[in-house]
Amino acid sequence: MQICRKSFCVIAAVFFVNALAFTQAMEMPEMPSISMPDMPTISSPTMDGKFYRPSVPQQKQTKVSSSNNKAAEPKKNTEAVLSDARSTEDLLQSLLTNSNLLSAGDISGLYNSGSFDTLSSLTSLTGKTNNTSSSSDLSTTLLLREILDKLNDLKAEQNSASAAEQELYAAKQQDSETFKKRKPSILRFKINNYSVKDSITQEFFSEPEPDGSFLLTADRKYLLNNRSCTETFYLLFKAIKSNGSSTTFSVTPSIAQGSENKNSYVYKMCQQKDITAQKTGNLVVVHYNNNGVAADLLLDIDK
C-alpha cells in the first residue's frame, strides 16, 4: 500500500514538472527592445554680418533716338505753364527778346497795312473783359501775352512776304496814314517827376473795344552814360467797370529793352501791380504812387 502511494507521488511529481515545463514552453517570447536612435544635433550657423544677395539680371534699356523722344513728348500747354509765372516780366521774357523786339512802329505798321483792326480780331478780348471778376494781374497778363504773341506772328508773316506783297503792304500803310481820322496821343507821362513823354519816339493806340479796352504801345530812346538805349513799353487798359459817363480800367504794363536797364523809370513802373485808370469823356488818367514809383499819365484817346 505504501509502495503504491510512493509510486503515485512520484508519478504526480513527474506530471507536475512536465506540466510546468510545457506551460513555460507555451508562453510568448518577449519582444526585443528596440531603442530609437538619437537625432543628430544640428547647430545653427552663426551670422558673420555678410548677407547673400542674389544677383538680379538688369533689364536692358532700349535706346531711343532723340527724334523719337521729341515725338513722344506731350505738347506743351502755353496757358498751364504761364499760370505758374509770378510776374509780367516772367511771362513776356521768352517773347520780347532783343532779337525779336516788337516795337510800336511794328504794331503801327501791321495795323496800317490791314493785318488787324481791333484787339478782338487778335484774341477773345471781348469775352474776357466783360467779367470783372477776372481782372487779376495774371489774367490780364495772359491776355497781353496772347495779343503780343499774335502780333509777333503777323510781323513774321509780313517779313517773309514776297516783294510784291511787301509793296502792297506799303501802299496800304501810306493810304492809312493819309486818311487817318483818329489821332489819340499821350498828353503827359511822368514818373517820379521825370518826363517820360520827352523820350518817346513813336506811339500806337489800338481801336477801343466795345467795352472801352485798348492797348497803348510806345517806343523810347534815351541816353545812359553817353550810350543810346531803346525800349518799348506796353500798357493794356482792360475795362472792369463802367457807369456810362466814366470807365475804370485795370492797367497791365510790360516792357522790352534793347539792353537791360533796371534803373529805367518805365522799367520800374512795369514791375508794379494793381495799377488802375479812370476814363472820363475822351481822357484817361493814371495816378499811381507805391513802392517808390509815382506815375502820372494823361491820355487823349480821341474816342
DOVO-889703 format. One record per residue (C-alpha): residue number from 0; y, x, z. Coordinates in Angstrom, 3 decimals. Example, Ala and Ser with C-alpha at 12.3 -4.5 7.8 and 13.67 -1.06 7.14 Angstrom:
<lolums>
<lolum k="0" yy="-4.500" xx="12.300" zz="7.800"/>
<lolum k="1" yy="-1.060" xx="13.670" zz="7.140"/>
</lolums>
This chain:
<lolums>
<lolum k="0" yy="0.000" xx="0.000" zz="0.000"/>
<lolum k="1" yy="2.375" xx="2.796" zz="0.927"/>
<lolum k="2" yy="1.368" xx="4.594" zz="-2.211"/>
<lolum k="3" yy="2.433" xx="1.560" zz="-4.270"/>
<lolum k="4" yy="5.781" xx="1.393" zz="-2.574"/>
<lolum k="5" yy="6.438" xx="5.059" zz="-3.196"/>
<lolum k="6" yy="5.458" xx="4.650" zz="-6.799"/>
<lolum k="7" yy="7.758" xx="1.651" zz="-7.116"/>
<lolum k="8" yy="10.667" xx="3.578" zz="-5.577"/>
<lolum k="9" yy="10.088" xx="6.493" zz="-7.941"/>
<lolum k="10" yy="9.961" xx="4.187" zz="-10.923"/>
<lolum k="11" yy="13.115" xx="2.370" zz="-9.744"/>
<lolum k="12" yy="14.940" xx="5.637" zz="-9.261"/>
<lolum k="13" yy="13.942" xx="6.812" zz="-12.713"/>
<lolum k="14" yy="15.044" xx="3.482" zz="-14.189"/>
<lolum k="15" yy="18.401" xx="3.675" zz="-12.412"/>
<lolum k="16" yy="19.014" xx="7.213" zz="-13.631"/>
<lolum k="17" yy="18.164" xx="6.262" zz="-17.202"/>
<lolum k="18" yy="20.338" xx="3.147" zz="-16.998"/>
<lolum k="19" yy="23.267" xx="5.214" zz="-15.713"/>
<lolum k="20" yy="22.785" xx="7.770" zz="-18.462"/>
<lolum k="21" yy="22.652" xx="5.004" zz="-21.083"/>
<lolum k="22" yy="25.834" xx="3.421" zz="-19.701"/>
<lolum k="23" yy="27.702" xx="6.756" zz="-19.883"/>
<lolum k="24" yy="26.428" xx="7.253" zz="-23.360"/>
<lolum k="25" yy="27.824" xx="3.854" zz="-24.459"/>
<lolum k="26" yy="31.426" xx="4.486" zz="-23.168"/>
<lolum k="27" yy="34.189" xx="5.018" zz="-25.840"/>
<lolum k="28" yy="35.179" xx="8.574" zz="-26.222"/>
<lolum k="29" yy="38.753" xx="9.368" zz="-25.121"/>
<lolum k="30" yy="41.380" xx="9.598" zz="-27.827"/>
<lolum k="31" yy="42.550" xx="13.103" zz="-28.279"/>
<lolum k="32" yy="46.132" xx="13.568" zz="-27.044"/>
<lolum k="33" yy="48.455" xx="14.336" zz="-29.922"/>
<lolum k="34" yy="51.707" xx="15.948" zz="-28.884"/>
<lolum k="35" yy="54.711" xx="15.262" zz="-31.150"/>
<lolum k="36" yy="56.248" xx="18.422" zz="-32.479"/>
<lolum k="37" yy="59.720" xx="19.200" zz="-31.135"/>
<lolum k="38" yy="62.644" xx="18.532" zz="-33.542"/>
<lolum k="39" yy="64.185" xx="21.733" zz="-34.681"/>
<lolum k="40" yy="67.621" xx="22.366" zz="-33.200"/>
<lolum k="41" yy="70.362" xx="22.349" zz="-35.851"/>
<lolum k="42" yy="73.592" xx="23.986" zz="-34.762"/>
<lolum k="43" yy="76.837" xx="22.635" zz="-36.247"/>
<lolum k="44" yy="78.671" xx="25.161" zz="-38.388"/>
<lolum k="45" yy="81.871" xx="26.473" zz="-36.895"/>
<lolum k="46" yy="85.116" xx="25.913" zz="-38.830"/>
<lolum k="47" yy="86.959" xx="29.098" zz="-39.669"/>
<lolum k="48" yy="90.171" xx="27.489" zz="-40.983"/>
<lolum k="49" yy="89.198" xx="27.812" zz="-44.619"/>
<lolum k="50" yy="88.601" xx="24.471" zz="-46.310"/>
<lolum k="51" yy="86.809" xx="23.900" zz="-49.519"/>
<lolum k="52" yy="88.951" xx="22.333" zz="-52.169"/>
<lolum k="53" yy="87.082" xx="21.200" zz="-55.225"/>
<lolum k="54" yy="88.865" xx="22.080" zz="-58.425"/>
<lolum k="55" yy="90.042" xx="19.050" zz="-60.342"/>
<lolum k="56" yy="90.496" xx="19.576" zz="-64.067"/>
<lolum k="57" yy="94.110" xx="19.014" zz="-65.012"/>
<lolum k="58" yy="94.898" xx="16.562" zz="-67.757"/>
<lolum k="59" yy="96.163" xx="18.227" zz="-70.833"/>
<lolum k="60" yy="99.750" xx="17.317" zz="-71.580"/>
<lolum k="61" yy="100.327" xx="16.271" zz="-75.109"/>
<lolum k="62" yy="103.353" xx="17.958" zz="-76.606"/>
<lolum k="63" yy="105.770" xx="15.560" zz="-78.187"/>
<lolum k="64" yy="108.280" xx="16.727" zz="-80.732"/>
<lolum k="65" yy="111.977" xx="16.351" zz="-79.982"/>
<lolum k="66" yy="112.277" xx="13.815" zz="-82.773"/>
<lolum k="67" yy="109.666" xx="11.629" zz="-81.136"/>
<lolum k="68" yy="111.425" xx="11.926" zz="-77.797"/>
<lolum k="69" yy="114.587" xx="10.626" zz="-79.335"/>
<lolum k="70" yy="112.772" xx="7.731" zz="-80.920"/>
<lolum k="71" yy="111.174" xx="6.777" zz="-77.607"/>
<lolum k="72" yy="114.426" xx="6.777" zz="-75.663"/>
<lolum k="73" yy="115.814" xx="3.302" zz="-74.988"/>
<lolum k="74" yy="119.170" xx="2.519" zz="-76.464"/>
<lolum k="75" yy="121.951" xx="3.067" zz="-74.005"/>
<lolum k="76" yy="123.901" xx="0.045" zz="-72.879"/>
<lolum k="77" yy="127.501" xx="1.170" zz="-73.035"/>
<lolum k="78" yy="128.714" xx="-1.548" zz="-70.654"/>
<lolum k="79" yy="125.969" xx="-0.915" zz="-67.892"/>
<lolum k="80" yy="126.673" xx="2.808" zz="-67.959"/>
<lolum k="81" yy="130.579" xx="2.115" zz="-67.880"/>
<lolum k="82" yy="130.182" xx="-0.156" zz="-64.934"/>
<lolum k="83" yy="129.337" xx="2.959" zz="-62.903"/>
<lolum k="84" yy="132.608" xx="4.738" zz="-63.665"/>
<lolum k="85" yy="135.193" xx="4.986" zz="-60.926"/>
<lolum k="86" yy="138.442" xx="5.247" zz="-62.826"/>
<lolum k="87" yy="140.101" xx="4.553" zz="-66.134"/>
<lolum k="88" yy="140.154" xx="8.280" zz="-66.836"/>
<lolum k="89" yy="136.349" xx="8.467" zz="-66.464"/>
<lolum k="90" yy="135.828" xx="5.538" zz="-68.826"/>
<lolum k="91" yy="138.010" xx="6.883" zz="-71.609"/>
<lolum k="92" yy="137.242" xx="10.584" zz="-71.294"/>
<lolum k="93" yy="134.494" xx="10.572" zz="-73.924"/>
<lolum k="94" yy="136.577" xx="8.511" zz="-76.333"/>
<lolum k="95" yy="140.009" xx="10.129" zz="-76.118"/>
<lolum k="96" yy="139.230" xx="13.793" zz="-76.645"/>
<lolum k="97" yy="141.591" xx="16.359" zz="-78.103"/>
<lolum k="98" yy="139.748" xx="16.357" zz="-81.409"/>
<lolum k="99" yy="139.679" xx="12.581" zz="-81.580"/>
<lolum k="100" yy="143.054" xx="11.586" zz="-80.150"/>
<lolum k="101" yy="144.067" xx="8.080" zz="-81.106"/>
<lolum k="102" yy="147.849" xx="8.111" zz="-81.356"/>
<lolum k="103" yy="150.370" xx="5.292" zz="-81.511"/>
<lolum k="104" yy="151.042" xx="6.437" zz="-85.077"/>
<lolum k="105" yy="147.352" xx="5.961" zz="-85.921"/>
<lolum k="106" yy="147.267" xx="2.456" zz="-84.457"/>
<lolum k="107" yy="150.530" xx="1.510" zz="-86.149"/>
<lolum k="108" yy="149.144" xx="2.721" zz="-89.493"/>
<lolum k="109" yy="145.959" xx="0.686" zz="-89.026"/>
<lolum k="110" yy="147.983" xx="-2.433" zz="-88.228"/>
<lolum k="111" yy="150.426" xx="-1.998" zz="-91.118"/>
<lolum k="112" yy="147.588" xx="-1.401" zz="-93.587"/>
<lolum k="113" yy="145.952" xx="-4.685" zz="-92.611"/>
<lolum k="114" yy="142.907" xx="-3.170" zz="-90.878"/>
<lolum k="115" yy="143.557" xx="-5.512" zz="-87.949"/>
<lolum k="116" yy="146.168" xx="-8.065" zz="-86.977"/>
<lolum k="117" yy="145.559" xx="-9.029" zz="-83.341"/>
<lolum k="118" yy="143.602" xx="-7.666" zz="-80.401"/>
<lolum k="119" yy="141.339" xx="-10.721" zz="-80.645"/>
<lolum k="120" yy="140.247" xx="-9.515" zz="-84.074"/>
<lolum k="121" yy="139.020" xx="-6.316" zz="-82.391"/>
<lolum k="122" yy="137.346" xx="-7.810" zz="-79.363"/>
<lolum k="123" yy="136.716" xx="-11.041" zz="-77.472"/>
<lolum k="124" yy="140.016" xx="-10.678" zz="-75.663"/>
<lolum k="125" yy="140.995" xx="-14.350" zz="-75.544"/>
<lolum k="126" yy="137.813" xx="-15.424" zz="-73.768"/>
<lolum k="127" yy="138.245" xx="-12.711" zz="-71.173"/>
<lolum k="128" yy="141.906" xx="-13.260" zz="-70.442"/>
<lolum k="129" yy="141.548" xx="-16.940" zz="-69.640"/>
<lolum k="130" yy="139.550" xx="-16.177" zz="-66.489"/>
<lolum k="131" yy="141.905" xx="-14.991" zz="-63.761"/>
<lolum k="132" yy="139.005" xx="-14.009" zz="-61.506"/>
<lolum k="133" yy="138.091" xx="-11.201" zz="-63.908"/>
<lolum k="134" yy="141.397" xx="-9.377" zz="-63.500"/>
<lolum k="135" yy="139.883" xx="-6.409" zz="-61.659"/>
<lolum k="136" yy="140.644" xx="-2.850" zz="-62.700"/>
<lolum k="137" yy="137.117" xx="-2.403" zz="-64.014"/>
<lolum k="138" yy="137.092" xx="-5.469" zz="-66.259"/>
<lolum k="139" yy="140.467" xx="-4.660" zz="-67.830"/>
<lolum k="140" yy="139.465" xx="-1.023" zz="-68.230"/>
<lolum k="141" yy="136.311" xx="-2.086" zz="-70.045"/>
<lolum k="142" yy="138.450" xx="-4.300" zz="-72.255"/>
<lolum k="143" yy="140.843" xx="-1.443" zz="-73.035"/>
<lolum k="144" yy="137.896" xx="0.803" zz="-73.824"/>
<lolum k="145" yy="136.480" xx="-1.806" zz="-76.188"/>
<lolum k="146" yy="139.804" xx="-2.123" zz="-78.020"/>
<lolum k="147" yy="140.336" xx="1.624" zz="-78.387"/>
<lolum k="148" yy="136.736" xx="2.158" zz="-79.435"/>
<lolum k="149" yy="137.138" xx="-0.342" zz="-82.269"/>
<lolum k="150" yy="140.453" xx="1.197" zz="-83.319"/>
<lolum k="151" yy="138.802" xx="4.600" zz="-83.434"/>
<lolum k="152" yy="136.114" xx="3.189" zz="-85.732"/>
<lolum k="153" yy="138.801" xx="1.792" zz="-88.052"/>
<lolum k="154" yy="140.584" xx="5.137" zz="-88.045"/>
<lolum k="155" yy="137.371" xx="6.960" zz="-89.028"/>
<lolum k="156" yy="136.751" xx="4.389" zz="-91.738"/>
<lolum k="157" yy="140.182" xx="4.941" zz="-93.255"/>
<lolum k="158" yy="139.868" xx="8.726" zz="-93.048"/>
<lolum k="159" yy="136.612" xx="8.584" zz="-95.015"/>
<lolum k="160" yy="138.016" xx="6.205" zz="-97.669"/>
<lolum k="161" yy="138.272" xx="7.239" zz="-101.316"/>
<lolum k="162" yy="141.537" xx="8.413" zz="-102.853"/>
<lolum k="163" yy="142.093" xx="5.015" zz="-104.498"/>
<lolum k="164" yy="141.545" xx="3.235" zz="-101.185"/>
<lolum k="165" yy="143.921" xx="5.645" zz="-99.458"/>
<lolum k="166" yy="146.657" xx="4.756" zz="-101.970"/>
<lolum k="167" yy="146.053" xx="1.059" zz="-101.313"/>
<lolum k="168" yy="146.368" xx="1.567" zz="-97.557"/>
<lolum k="169" yy="149.611" xx="3.496" zz="-98.040"/>
<lolum k="170" yy="151.063" xx="0.737" zz="-100.223"/>
<lolum k="171" yy="150.223" xx="-1.902" zz="-97.641"/>
<lolum k="172" yy="151.838" xx="0.146" zz="-94.880"/>
<lolum k="173" yy="155.033" xx="0.534" zz="-96.890"/>
<lolum k="174" yy="155.217" xx="-3.202" zz="-97.584"/>
<lolum k="175" yy="154.612" xx="-3.980" zz="-93.940"/>
<lolum k="176" yy="157.429" xx="-1.678" zz="-92.816"/>
<lolum k="177" yy="159.777" xx="-3.200" zz="-95.391"/>
<lolum k="178" yy="159.160" xx="-6.830" zz="-94.435"/>
<lolum k="179" yy="158.637" xx="-6.328" zz="-90.713"/>
<lolum k="180" yy="160.354" xx="-9.139" zz="-88.797"/>
<lolum k="181" yy="159.406" xx="-8.477" zz="-85.184"/>
<lolum k="182" yy="160.978" xx="-5.449" zz="-83.505"/>
<lolum k="183" yy="159.719" xx="-5.012" zz="-79.935"/>
<lolum k="184" yy="160.950" xx="-1.964" zz="-78.036"/>
<lolum k="185" yy="160.945" xx="-0.016" zz="-74.780"/>
<lolum k="186" yy="164.382" xx="-0.573" zz="-73.237"/>
<lolum k="187" yy="163.826" xx="1.520" zz="-70.119"/>
<lolum k="188" yy="160.992" xx="3.654" zz="-68.775"/>
<lolum k="189" yy="161.499" xx="5.838" zz="-65.710"/>
<lolum k="190" yy="159.026" xx="7.419" zz="-63.326"/>
<lolum k="191" yy="160.470" xx="8.956" zz="-60.163"/>
<lolum k="192" yy="163.911" xx="8.728" zz="-61.843"/>
<lolum k="193" yy="162.688" xx="10.810" zz="-64.806"/>
<lolum k="194" yy="163.383" xx="9.115" zz="-68.148"/>
<lolum k="195" yy="160.067" xx="8.955" zz="-69.992"/>
<lolum k="196" yy="161.720" xx="6.960" zz="-72.776"/>
<lolum k="197" yy="163.687" xx="10.010" zz="-73.930"/>
<lolum k="198" yy="160.487" xx="11.888" zz="-74.815"/>
<lolum k="199" yy="158.788" xx="9.036" zz="-76.733"/>
<lolum k="200" yy="158.454" xx="9.750" zz="-80.454"/>
<lolum k="201" yy="156.637" xx="6.586" zz="-81.580"/>
<lolum k="202" yy="155.572" xx="3.305" zz="-80.016"/>
<lolum k="203" yy="153.361" xx="0.406" zz="-81.013"/>
<lolum k="204" yy="153.221" xx="-3.172" zz="-79.707"/>
<lolum k="205" yy="150.334" xx="-5.393" zz="-80.704"/>
<lolum k="206" yy="150.931" xx="-9.033" zz="-81.590"/>
<lolum k="207" yy="150.819" xx="-11.097" zz="-78.364"/>
<lolum k="208" yy="147.700" xx="-13.192" zz="-77.925"/>
<lolum k="209" yy="147.978" xx="-16.964" zz="-77.367"/>
<lolum k="210" yy="147.965" xx="-16.350" zz="-73.604"/>
<lolum k="211" yy="150.577" xx="-13.571" zz="-73.931"/>
<lolum k="212" yy="148.331" xx="-10.497" zz="-73.541"/>
<lolum k="213" yy="149.286" xx="-7.420" zz="-75.579"/>
<lolum k="214" yy="148.813" xx="-3.668" zz="-75.915"/>
<lolum k="215" yy="151.601" xx="-1.076" zz="-75.753"/>
<lolum k="216" yy="150.885" xx="2.431" zz="-77.036"/>
<lolum k="217" yy="153.373" xx="5.306" zz="-77.239"/>
<lolum k="218" yy="153.355" xx="8.971" zz="-78.255"/>
<lolum k="219" yy="155.283" xx="11.564" zz="-76.251"/>
<lolum k="220" yy="156.375" xx="15.104" zz="-76.947"/>
<lolum k="221" yy="157.949" xx="17.343" zz="-74.319"/>
<lolum k="222" yy="158.322" xx="20.983" zz="-73.296"/>
<lolum k="223" yy="156.418" xx="22.593" zz="-70.442"/>
<lolum k="224" yy="157.088" xx="26.279" zz="-69.721"/>
<lolum k="225" yy="158.570" xx="26.635" zz="-73.215"/>
<lolum k="226" yy="155.399" xx="25.164" zz="-74.688"/>
<lolum k="227" yy="155.290" xx="21.938" zz="-76.663"/>
<lolum k="228" yy="152.994" xx="19.291" zz="-75.157"/>
<lolum k="229" yy="151.886" xx="15.965" zz="-76.585"/>
<lolum k="230" yy="150.288" xx="12.910" zz="-75.063"/>
<lolum k="231" yy="149.643" xx="9.264" zz="-75.880"/>
<lolum k="232" yy="149.587" xx="6.557" zz="-73.252"/>
<lolum k="233" yy="148.095" xx="3.079" zz="-73.487"/>
<lolum k="234" yy="149.147" xx="0.070" zz="-71.393"/>
<lolum k="235" yy="147.077" xx="-3.094" zz="-71.679"/>
<lolum k="236" yy="149.020" xx="-6.108" zz="-70.420"/>
<lolum k="237" yy="146.458" xx="-8.778" zz="-69.593"/>
<lolum k="238" yy="147.775" xx="-12.234" zz="-68.750"/>
<lolum k="239" yy="146.393" xx="-13.542" zz="-65.455"/>
<lolum k="240" yy="148.800" xx="-16.355" zz="-64.596"/>
<lolum k="241" yy="151.388" xx="-18.453" zz="-66.395"/>
<lolum k="242" yy="153.564" xx="-21.393" zz="-65.380"/>
<lolum k="243" yy="155.214" xx="-21.930" zz="-68.742"/>
<lolum k="244" yy="158.510" xx="-20.130" zz="-68.179"/>
<lolum k="245" yy="157.006" xx="-16.875" zz="-66.882"/>
<lolum k="246" yy="153.745" xx="-14.947" zz="-67.164"/>
<lolum k="247" yy="152.146" xx="-12.480" zz="-64.779"/>
<lolum k="248" yy="150.127" xx="-9.566" zz="-66.197"/>
<lolum k="249" yy="147.737" xx="-7.037" zz="-64.769"/>
<lolum k="250" yy="148.514" xx="-3.665" zz="-66.353"/>
<lolum k="251" yy="145.735" xx="-1.190" zz="-67.133"/>
<lolum k="252" yy="147.024" xx="2.295" zz="-68.053"/>
<lolum k="253" yy="145.289" xx="5.218" zz="-69.710"/>
<lolum k="254" yy="146.364" xx="8.483" zz="-71.289"/>
<lolum k="255" yy="145.144" xx="11.055" zz="-73.811"/>
<lolum k="256" yy="146.684" xx="14.534" zz="-73.799"/>
<lolum k="257" yy="146.721" xx="17.307" zz="-76.370"/>
<lolum k="258" yy="146.340" xx="19.739" zz="-73.465"/>
<lolum k="259" yy="145.718" xx="18.690" zz="-69.889"/>
<lolum k="260" yy="148.786" xx="18.404" zz="-67.684"/>
<lolum k="261" yy="148.154" xx="16.637" zz="-64.386"/>
<lolum k="262" yy="151.799" xx="17.133" zz="-63.438"/>
<lolum k="263" yy="152.926" xx="14.800" zz="-66.217"/>
<lolum k="264" yy="154.721" xx="11.783" zz="-64.736"/>
<lolum k="265" yy="152.900" xx="9.442" zz="-67.104"/>
<lolum k="266" yy="149.574" xx="11.057" zz="-66.211"/>
<lolum k="267" yy="150.242" xx="10.353" zz="-62.530"/>
<lolum k="268" yy="151.109" xx="6.741" zz="-63.296"/>
<lolum k="269" yy="147.908" xx="6.325" zz="-65.288"/>
<lolum k="270" yy="145.872" xx="7.223" zz="-62.186"/>
<lolum k="271" yy="147.280" xx="4.228" zz="-60.298"/>
<lolum k="272" yy="145.702" xx="0.822" zz="-59.826"/>
<lolum k="273" yy="146.896" xx="-2.712" zz="-59.118"/>
<lolum k="274" yy="149.914" xx="-2.457" zz="-61.417"/>
<lolum k="275" yy="151.400" xx="-5.816" zz="-62.344"/>
<lolum k="276" yy="154.162" xx="-7.007" zz="-64.672"/>
<lolum k="277" yy="156.289" xx="-10.102" zz="-64.986"/>
<lolum k="278" yy="157.483" xx="-11.717" zz="-68.216"/>
<lolum k="279" yy="160.498" xx="-13.988" zz="-68.421"/>
<lolum k="280" yy="161.633" xx="-15.014" zz="-71.874"/>
<lolum k="281" yy="161.005" xx="-12.037" zz="-74.145"/>
<lolum k="282" yy="161.485" xx="-9.424" zz="-71.374"/>
<lolum k="283" yy="158.609" xx="-7.803" zz="-69.493"/>
<lolum k="284" yy="159.312" xx="-5.878" zz="-66.278"/>
<lolum k="285" yy="157.110" xx="-3.452" zz="-64.320"/>
<lolum k="286" yy="158.197" xx="-2.333" zz="-60.857"/>
<lolum k="287" yy="155.624" xx="-0.144" zz="-59.133"/>
<lolum k="288" yy="156.061" xx="2.078" zz="-56.073"/>
<lolum k="289" yy="152.943" xx="3.510" zz="-54.435"/>
<lolum k="290" yy="151.178" xx="6.856" zz="-53.833"/>
<lolum k="291" yy="154.342" xx="8.793" zz="-54.596"/>
<lolum k="292" yy="154.761" xx="7.140" zz="-58.003"/>
<lolum k="293" yy="157.818" xx="4.937" zz="-58.584"/>
<lolum k="294" yy="157.708" xx="3.384" zz="-62.069"/>
<lolum k="295" yy="160.383" xx="1.239" zz="-63.692"/>
<lolum k="296" yy="159.552" xx="-0.173" zz="-67.106"/>
<lolum k="297" yy="161.501" xx="-2.754" zz="-69.091"/>
<lolum k="298" yy="160.219" xx="-4.060" zz="-72.447"/>
<lolum k="299" yy="161.592" xx="-6.380" zz="-75.075"/>
<lolum k="300" yy="158.536" xx="-7.774" zz="-76.838"/>
<lolum k="301" yy="160.680" xx="-9.860" zz="-79.223"/>
<lolum k="302" yy="158.396" xx="-12.851" zz="-78.964"/>
</lolums>
